[in-house]
Amino acid sequence: MKKILLFILPYFFIISCTNEKDPEKDPFLITANSIGQVSDTTMIKDLVEIFKNDSIRDEISGDSFTGKADEITIFDKSGNELLEITPKEDLEPTSKIVEIRIIDPKYKTSKGINSGSTFKEVKDNYKISSIRNSLRNLIVTINSANLYFTIDKNELPSELRYDHTLKIDEAQIPENAKINNLYLEWRD
């Protein structure tokens, strides 16, 4: 009986190790070069296969004069928005992706950062590359992860909200400030 257990126990150990979640195949993992199965080399035409269990809406503006890119929105089966994808070239199925707005918080980096994170969580896990001040938001960039996110200026102290020419640094942003929008960007 002991000999049988000596052979069976290692077998179960090996099986349990192979069933652990592989970060390479995690459909919700955000890396610098991918988000789930979508990578910086994915073509727009590939999205139909990647999101075959979800719903895809293609917003075609038909007016390239305005400069508005045609966005592709991915919804889950319940109709919840997951991602908003911007192609490099409008109306081109072989176009690569330049930007993904990450809407659903189940998409996370290996350090746990998602669209519902706070500024403290981000700065504790990543080196902030730049902070730009715009009319309504701060745009915070993390070059090492190809990520940027916005923070609504209503999250800032009142003396920093209304002057978009002010240079704002990390120390001036409240730690509990919530991410407003999270983006993964692959620009050349």
PyMOL commands that set and color helices and strands:
alter all, ss='L'
color gray80, all
select helices_A, chain A and resi 2-18+23-25+44-50+64-66+119-125+143-145+153-155+158-160+170-172
alter helices_A, ss='H'
color red, helices_A
select strands_A, chain A and resi 29-30+34-35+38-39+55-59+71-75+81-87+97-102+108-109+130-133+137-142+147-152+181-185
alter strands_A, ss='S'
color yellow, strands_A
deselect
rebuild
show_as cartoon
